[in-house]
Protein backbone atom coordinates (compact mmCIF):
# COMPACT_ATOMS: atom_id res chain seq x y z
CA UNK A 1 0.00 0.00 0.00
CA UNK A 2 1.46 3.30 -1.13
CA UNK A 3 -0.62 6.44 -0.62
CA UNK A 4 1.01 8.18 -3.60
CA UNK A 5 -0.36 5.54 -6.03
CA UNK A 6 -3.91 5.47 -4.68
CA UNK A 7 -6.72 7.28 -6.53
CA UNK A 8 -7.85 10.47 -4.91
CA UNK A 9 -11.49 11.15 -5.77
CA UNK A 10 -11.45 14.53 -4.04
CA UNK A 11 -9.29 16.16 -6.73
CA UNK A 12 -11.15 18.13 -9.41
CA UNK A 13 -8.21 18.66 -11.78
CA UNK A 14 -8.35 17.10 -15.26
CA UNK A 15 -6.07 14.21 -15.99
CA UNK A 16 -3.55 15.44 -18.61
CA UNK A 17 -3.54 12.02 -20.29
CA UNK A 18 -7.30 12.08 -20.94
CA UNK A 19 -7.55 15.53 -22.51
CA UNK A 20 -10.60 17.78 -22.35
CA UNK A 21 -14.04 16.22 -21.92
CA UNK A 22 -16.15 15.73 -25.09
CA UNK A 23 -18.71 18.40 -25.97
CA UNK A 24 -22.31 17.91 -24.84
CA UNK A 25 -23.51 18.44 -28.43
CA UNK A 26 -21.36 17.45 -31.43
CA UNK A 27 -20.37 20.28 -33.78
CA UNK A 28 -21.81 20.70 -37.24
CA UNK A 29 -19.31 19.62 -39.92
CA UNK A 30 -20.28 22.63 -42.05
CA UNK A 31 -20.41 25.54 -39.59
CA UNK A 32 -18.66 24.21 -36.49
CA UNK A 33 -21.58 25.35 -34.29
CA UNK A 34 -23.25 22.80 -32.00
CA UNK A 35 -25.88 20.69 -33.80
CA UNK A 36 -29.53 21.17 -32.97
CA UNK A 37 -32.25 18.60 -33.58
CA UNK A 38 -34.18 20.95 -35.85
CA UNK A 39 -31.06 21.31 -38.07
CA UNK A 40 -31.18 17.59 -38.97
CA UNK A 41 -33.16 16.49 -42.03
CA UNK A 42 -34.72 13.02 -42.38
CA UNK A 43 -34.10 11.42 -45.78
CA UNK A 44 -35.58 8.41 -47.55
CA UNK A 45 -32.89 5.95 -48.66
CA UNK A 46 -34.27 3.27 -50.95
CA UNK A 47 -32.40 -0.03 -51.00
CA UNK A 48 -32.27 -2.57 -53.80
CA UNK A 49 -33.76 -5.92 -52.89
CA UNK A 50 -31.20 -8.40 -51.63
CA UNK A 51 -30.71 -11.78 -53.16
CA UNK A 52 -29.56 -14.93 -51.45
CA UNK A 53 -26.24 -14.72 -53.33
CA UNK A 54 -25.22 -11.54 -51.51
CA UNK A 55 -23.79 -11.96 -48.07
CA UNK A 56 -24.69 -8.46 -46.83
CA UNK A 57 -27.91 -8.04 -44.90
CA UNK A 58 -29.08 -5.04 -46.93
CA UNK A 59 -28.68 -4.00 -50.56
CA UNK A 60 -27.07 -0.93 -52.05
CA UNK A 61 -28.80 2.44 -52.05
CA UNK A 62 -30.72 3.23 -55.22
CA UNK A 63 -32.09 6.39 -56.81
CA UNK A 64 -35.74 7.05 -55.90
CA UNK A 65 -36.57 7.98 -59.51
CA UNK A 66 -34.51 5.78 -61.83
CA UNK A 67 -33.82 2.95 -59.36
CA UNK A 68 -30.17 2.84 -60.46
CA UNK A 69 -27.59 1.93 -57.83
CA UNK A 70 -25.89 4.96 -56.28
CA UNK A 71 -22.14 4.42 -56.30
CA UNK A 72 -19.91 7.35 -57.22
CA UNK A 73 -22.35 9.58 -59.14
CA UNK A 74 -23.33 13.03 -57.85
CA UNK A 75 -26.44 12.75 -55.63
CA UNK A 76 -28.93 15.30 -54.31
CA UNK A 77 -31.58 15.26 -51.59
CA UNK A 78 -34.69 17.42 -51.43
CA UNK A 79 -35.22 18.85 -47.93
CA UNK A 80 -39.00 19.01 -47.68
CA UNK A 81 -39.66 15.56 -49.26
CA UNK A 82 -36.54 13.73 -48.07
CA UNK A 83 -36.09 11.98 -51.42
CA UNK A 84 -32.58 11.08 -52.59
CA UNK A 85 -31.92 10.97 -56.34
CA UNK A 86 -29.13 11.10 -58.85
CA UNK A 87 -28.08 14.56 -60.06
CA UNK A 88 -28.89 13.68 -63.69
CA UNK A 89 -32.47 12.64 -62.76
CA UNK A 90 -32.87 15.88 -60.84
CA UNK A 91 -31.59 17.95 -63.80
CA UNK A 92 -33.83 16.21 -66.35
CA UNK A 93 -37.05 15.66 -64.37
CA UNK A 94 -37.32 17.73 -61.22
CA UNK A 95 -35.42 20.96 -61.91
CA UNK A 96 -37.49 22.21 -64.90
CA UNK A 97 -40.83 21.89 -63.04
CA UNK A 98 -39.57 22.25 -59.43
CA UNK A 99 -41.90 19.39 -58.45
CA UNK A 100 -40.59 16.22 -56.80
CA UNK A 101 -41.04 13.33 -59.29
CA UNK A 102 -41.67 10.83 -56.46
CA UNK A 103 -44.05 12.68 -54.12
CA UNK A 104 -45.44 15.42 -56.39
CA UNK A 105 -44.66 18.18 -53.84
CA UNK A 106 -43.33 21.55 -54.96
CA UNK A 107 -39.89 22.64 -53.73
CA UNK A 108 -37.55 25.59 -54.13
CA UNK A 109 -33.93 25.72 -55.24
CA UNK A 110 -32.83 26.32 -51.63
CA UNK A 111 -34.41 22.97 -50.64
CA UNK A 112 -31.94 21.02 -52.81
CA UNK A 113 -28.87 19.65 -50.99
CA UNK A 114 -25.93 18.12 -52.83
CA UNK A 115 -24.75 15.10 -50.86
CA UNK A 116 -21.05 14.50 -50.42
CA UNK A 117 -19.50 11.37 -51.86
CA UNK A 118 -18.32 8.84 -49.32
CA UNK A 119 -14.89 7.30 -49.42
CA UNK A 120 -14.48 3.57 -49.76
CA UNK A 121 -13.16 1.45 -46.93
CA UNK A 122 -10.15 0.53 -49.04
CA UNK A 123 -7.23 2.83 -49.92
CA UNK A 124 -7.85 6.48 -50.66
CA UNK A 125 -10.78 7.34 -52.85
CA UNK A 126 -9.92 9.90 -55.41
CA UNK A 127 -6.96 10.15 -57.71
CA UNK A 128 -5.15 6.87 -58.21
CA UNK A 129 -1.49 7.03 -59.06
CA UNK A 130 0.18 3.87 -60.29
CA UNK A 131 3.59 3.41 -61.83
CA UNK A 132 4.93 0.39 -63.59
CA UNK A 133 7.97 -1.03 -61.86
CA UNK A 134 10.80 -1.58 -64.32
CA UNK A 135 14.02 -2.66 -62.66
CA UNK A 136 17.26 -1.86 -64.43
CA UNK A 137 20.07 -4.33 -64.61
CA UNK A 138 23.42 -2.71 -63.90
Backbone bond lengths (Angstrom), bond angles and torsions (degrees), N, CA, C in turn:
res aa  C-N    CA-C-N  psi(-1)  N-CA   C-N-CA  omega(-1)  CA-C   N-CA-C  phi
1 X - - - 1.447 - - 1.518 109.47 -
2 X 1.334 115.37 118.68 1.457 120.27 176.30 1.531 108.00 -125.41
3 X 1.292 118.22 120.50 1.465 120.90 -177.20 1.538 112.80 -63.07
4 X 1.306 118.87 -24.88 1.464 119.85 -178.83 1.525 111.75 -73.51
5 X 1.336 119.30 -21.04 1.458 122.51 -178.67 1.522 113.12 -100.69
6 X 1.305 118.00 2.68 1.454 121.87 -179.17 1.529 109.47 -88.65
7 X 1.347 116.17 143.06 1.462 120.61 177.63 1.516 109.90 -64.79
8 X 1.312 114.57 140.27 1.455 120.38 176.54 1.523 107.03 -116.70
9 X 1.309 117.47 105.51 1.460 122.10 -177.33 1.517 112.76 -77.05
10 X 1.304 118.38 -8.07 1.460 120.93 -178.58 1.523 112.21 -82.49
11 X 1.333 118.09 -15.40 1.463 120.30 -178.84 1.523 109.68 -77.05
12 X 1.328 116.91 141.24 1.460 121.81 179.86 1.524 111.70 -109.22
13 X 1.322 118.47 2.31 1.458 121.32 -179.61 1.523 109.92 -72.64
14 X 1.355 115.80 149.34 1.462 120.87 177.26 1.517 109.37 -75.88
15 X 1.298 115.75 146.33 1.452 121.36 175.34 1.527 107.66 -76.76
16 X 1.326 120.13 124.54 1.463 120.73 -176.99 1.529 112.74 -65.05
17 X 1.329 117.37 -23.20 1.461 119.49 179.96 1.527 112.06 -75.78
18 X 1.329 117.87 -26.61 1.457 121.28 -177.12 1.524 112.93 -84.23
19 X 1.282 119.43 -27.65 1.452 122.28 -177.54 1.513 111.25 81.98
20 X 1.323 117.14 -173.45 1.467 119.69 -178.26 1.530 110.43 -72.22
21 X 1.325 117.55 155.01 1.460 120.02 178.58 1.532 110.61 -68.28
22 X 1.335 118.77 154.98 1.466 120.68 179.95 1.526 110.65 -68.92
23 X 1.325 117.59 155.70 1.464 119.70 179.40 1.523 110.87 -69.15
24 X 1.340 116.45 153.74 1.464 120.45 179.23 1.522 110.82 -68.93
25 X 1.339 117.29 -34.62 1.464 121.98 175.94 1.523 108.13 -123.18
26 X 1.331 119.02 132.12 1.460 120.32 -179.74 1.531 110.72 -66.96
27 X 1.335 117.54 150.04 1.461 119.47 -179.61 1.527 111.77 -79.05
28 X 1.305 115.36 153.91 1.457 121.53 175.43 1.525 108.53 -70.81
29 X 1.332 118.91 135.17 1.462 119.59 178.51 1.519 112.64 -68.25
30 X 1.329 118.50 -20.66 1.458 121.03 -178.41 1.529 112.08 -88.39
31 X 1.335 117.29 -49.34 1.460 119.81 -173.95 1.521 113.48 -102.38
32 X 1.326 117.67 -24.32 1.462 120.54 -176.43 1.518 113.17 88.18
33 X 1.334 117.35 -9.58 1.469 121.74 177.27 1.527 109.35 -76.54
34 X 1.340 117.35 156.43 1.470 118.45 177.99 1.533 111.45 -60.91
35 X 1.347 116.00 140.04 1.458 121.12 179.44 1.524 111.00 -71.16
36 X 1.317 115.11 144.40 1.458 121.49 173.26 1.516 107.49 -118.07
37 X 1.315 117.04 153.57 1.457 120.97 -178.05 1.520 111.52 -61.69
38 X 1.328 117.20 -36.50 1.461 119.27 -178.36 1.531 112.16 -73.70
39 X 1.343 118.35 -11.52 1.467 121.41 175.62 1.524 112.14 -80.38
40 X 1.335 118.01 -17.92 1.459 121.88 -178.18 1.523 109.83 -82.73
41 X 1.343 115.91 146.03 1.461 121.55 -176.62 1.530 108.69 -122.32
42 X 1.344 117.98 123.67 1.465 118.76 176.06 1.527 110.52 -74.62
43 X 1.323 117.42 137.66 1.457 121.32 178.46 1.523 109.66 -124.45
44 X 1.322 115.37 157.13 1.459 122.64 179.41 1.527 108.04 -102.73
45 X 1.321 117.48 109.14 1.461 121.22 176.27 1.519 108.20 -100.89
46 X 1.315 116.31 115.50 1.460 120.65 176.81 1.522 108.40 -86.97
47 X 1.312 116.34 140.58 1.462 121.92 179.87 1.516 109.09 -115.31
48 X 1.340 115.67 145.21 1.461 118.64 175.78 1.526 108.67 -75.54
49 X 1.309 117.13 147.95 1.460 119.13 -178.87 1.527 110.63 -63.05
50 X 1.309 115.85 141.71 1.462 119.67 -179.04 1.516 109.62 -87.87
51 X 1.298 114.87 149.26 1.453 120.48 175.00 1.523 108.26 -109.65
52 X 1.298 115.82 167.76 1.460 119.40 -178.18 1.521 111.36 -71.45
53 X 1.340 117.52 -17.77 1.458 121.12 179.85 1.527 111.74 -71.34
54 X 1.327 116.15 -31.55 1.469 119.95 -178.51 1.515 109.83 -79.50
55 X 1.313 114.69 140.64 1.460 118.59 -178.90 1.528 112.19 -88.96
56 X 1.338 117.83 -17.44 1.469 119.42 -178.67 1.528 109.77 -75.25
57 X 1.307 115.62 153.29 1.459 120.38 -176.33 1.523 112.10 -78.51
58 X 1.317 118.45 -20.92 1.455 120.49 179.54 1.517 109.14 -137.15
59 X 1.342 116.25 151.53 1.450 121.69 -177.34 1.516 112.50 -79.94
60 X 1.319 114.60 -179.52 1.462 120.78 178.50 1.519 110.18 -74.40
61 X 1.321 116.05 159.21 1.462 121.08 176.85 1.522 108.71 -73.70
62 X 1.332 115.60 142.14 1.457 120.37 179.21 1.521 109.82 -125.88
63 X 1.321 115.26 158.91 1.464 122.72 178.04 1.523 108.41 -68.20
64 X 1.329 117.33 138.85 1.462 121.73 -179.27 1.520 111.95 -69.69
65 X 1.331 118.13 -23.07 1.455 121.51 -176.49 1.526 111.58 -96.17
66 X 1.327 116.87 -56.78 1.462 121.07 -174.39 1.525 113.47 -90.99
67 X 1.314 117.38 -14.21 1.462 124.16 -176.79 1.529 112.91 59.17
68 X 1.341 116.64 28.87 1.460 121.65 172.29 1.520 108.17 -86.63
69 X 1.324 116.87 149.55 1.460 120.81 179.19 1.525 109.49 -67.94
70 X 1.323 116.00 136.88 1.461 121.23 178.11 1.523 107.57 -91.81
71 X 1.322 116.01 115.36 1.465 119.74 179.17 1.517 109.85 -118.96
72 X 1.326 117.20 -81.74 1.465 119.14 -177.82 1.524 112.25 -119.14
73 X 1.335 117.94 7.67 1.455 120.99 -179.33 1.522 110.57 -74.12
74 X 1.349 117.34 156.72 1.465 119.73 173.91 1.536 110.25 -65.10
75 X 1.325 116.92 137.98 1.462 122.77 -175.10 1.524 109.33 -130.23
76 X 1.337 115.80 143.69 1.465 120.68 176.19 1.525 109.51 -123.80
77 X 1.320 115.73 160.18 1.463 122.77 173.37 1.522 107.14 -129.77
78 X 1.306 116.29 144.20 1.461 121.55 177.32 1.525 107.16 -101.45
79 X 1.333 116.81 123.12 1.469 122.28 -173.54 1.524 113.60 -57.13
80 X 1.337 117.43 -54.93 1.458 118.88 -170.61 1.528 113.83 -76.79
81 X 1.347 119.62 -15.70 1.466 120.35 175.66 1.523 111.77 -106.19
82 X 1.330 117.28 -25.49 1.454 121.09 179.90 1.514 113.81 80.25
83 X 1.326 118.40 7.49 1.459 121.77 -178.36 1.523 111.13 -79.56
84 X 1.328 115.53 140.96 1.462 122.50 178.88 1.526 107.27 -112.36
85 X 1.343 116.12 127.21 1.469 119.93 -179.19 1.518 110.89 -144.25
86 X 1.311 114.77 162.47 1.453 120.45 177.67 1.529 109.55 -67.73
87 X 1.325 116.07 150.04 1.464 121.65 -179.48 1.531 110.91 -60.22
88 X 1.325 117.63 -39.59 1.466 119.92 -178.23 1.528 111.28 -66.77
89 X 1.328 118.67 -35.90 1.477 121.36 175.70 1.522 110.10 -66.50
90 X 1.318 116.15 -40.21 1.460 120.40 178.08 1.531 110.06 -62.36
91 X 1.338 117.30 -46.77 1.463 120.97 -178.02 1.529 112.17 -63.55
92 X 1.332 117.74 -38.10 1.456 120.98 -175.88 1.526 113.32 -83.89
93 X 1.341 117.64 -37.50 1.465 120.00 -171.85 1.522 115.30 -108.00
94 X 1.306 117.34 -44.50 1.461 119.75 -171.49 1.526 113.31 -91.58
95 X 1.313 118.20 -38.14 1.463 120.91 -173.67 1.536 113.30 -64.83
96 X 1.343 119.90 -41.98 1.478 118.06 -179.27 1.531 113.56 -62.66
97 X 1.339 117.99 -36.96 1.469 120.68 -176.83 1.521 113.18 -99.22
98 X 1.334 117.75 -16.91 1.466 123.97 -175.66 1.530 110.87 57.07
99 X 1.332 115.59 37.00 1.467 122.94 174.67 1.520 107.09 -125.98
100 X 1.329 116.75 133.44 1.461 121.11 -179.73 1.527 109.26 -65.11
101 X 1.348 119.35 125.55 1.463 120.73 -178.40 1.526 113.18 -69.42
102 X 1.317 119.12 -17.21 1.464 121.48 -178.10 1.529 110.77 -91.38
103 X 1.343 116.59 -49.70 1.463 120.25 -174.42 1.528 113.73 -98.91
104 X 1.323 118.20 -20.32 1.463 121.05 -178.34 1.514 114.09 82.16
105 X 1.342 118.36 6.17 1.472 121.80 179.39 1.522 110.52 -83.49
106 X 1.339 116.14 145.72 1.459 120.94 175.69 1.523 109.32 -77.52
107 X 1.329 116.35 149.82 1.457 121.85 176.16 1.515 109.07 -144.54
108 X 1.314 115.52 166.05 1.461 121.61 178.99 1.524 109.40 -109.52
109 X 1.314 116.11 166.90 1.468 121.20 -179.42 1.529 111.37 -61.14
110 X 1.339 117.38 -31.68 1.469 120.11 -179.62 1.526 112.11 -72.54
111 X 1.344 118.01 -14.38 1.461 121.84 178.35 1.529 113.06 -82.70
112 X 1.322 117.76 -6.68 1.465 121.79 -177.54 1.526 109.22 -91.25
113 X 1.334 115.99 126.88 1.464 122.16 179.75 1.525 108.12 -118.32
114 X 1.325 116.73 127.73 1.461 120.62 174.62 1.517 107.71 -85.35
115 X 1.321 116.50 122.22 1.458 121.16 -178.70 1.516 110.05 -83.50
116 X 1.308 115.30 144.96 1.460 121.26 -178.36 1.519 109.75 -82.54
117 X 1.329 115.75 141.46 1.453 120.37 178.04 1.518 109.78 -69.48
118 X 1.300 116.28 142.30 1.462 121.01 177.32 1.515 109.43 -91.55
119 X 1.301 115.80 152.22 1.458 120.87 177.02 1.522 108.72 -86.80
120 X 1.305 115.79 153.96 1.458 118.96 178.34 1.521 109.70 -78.55
121 X 1.293 116.45 166.12 1.458 121.20 179.40 1.516 112.12 -77.90
122 X 1.328 116.86 -10.05 1.451 121.46 179.96 1.510 108.58 -97.70
123 X 1.213 123.72 169.85 1.463 130.14 176.75 1.534 113.75 0.49
124 X 1.273 117.07 -167.23 1.461 119.61 -179.36 1.515 109.06 -81.60
125 X 1.325 116.23 141.11 1.456 118.30 175.69 1.510 106.12 -95.97
126 X 1.260 115.62 133.66 1.450 120.29 -176.94 1.510 108.97 140.31
127 X 1.294 116.66 -138.42 1.457 121.25 -177.19 1.521 110.13 -72.56
128 X 1.323 115.01 128.72 1.460 120.52 178.51 1.517 108.29 -104.36
129 X 1.297 116.23 127.78 1.453 121.07 179.11 1.520 107.81 -116.72
130 X 1.312 115.80 120.87 1.460 120.13 179.06 1.522 108.43 -132.41
131 X 1.295 115.95 140.11 1.457 121.23 177.70 1.513 107.97 -126.62
132 X 1.310 114.53 143.64 1.453 119.52 178.66 1.518 108.23 -82.60
133 X 1.320 115.62 130.41 1.449 120.70 -179.00 1.519 108.97 -83.89
134 X 1.311 117.74 119.87 1.445 122.98 178.63 1.524 108.50 -127.35
135 X 1.315 117.27 96.92 1.454 118.65 179.74 1.523 111.59 -70.56
136 X 1.301 115.44 146.71 1.474 119.68 177.92 1.513 108.25 -106.56
137 X 1.302 114.53 139.74 1.460 120.05 178.79 1.525 108.52 -94.24
138 X 1.279 117.04 119.54 1.473 120.24 179.65 1.495 111.60 -119.26
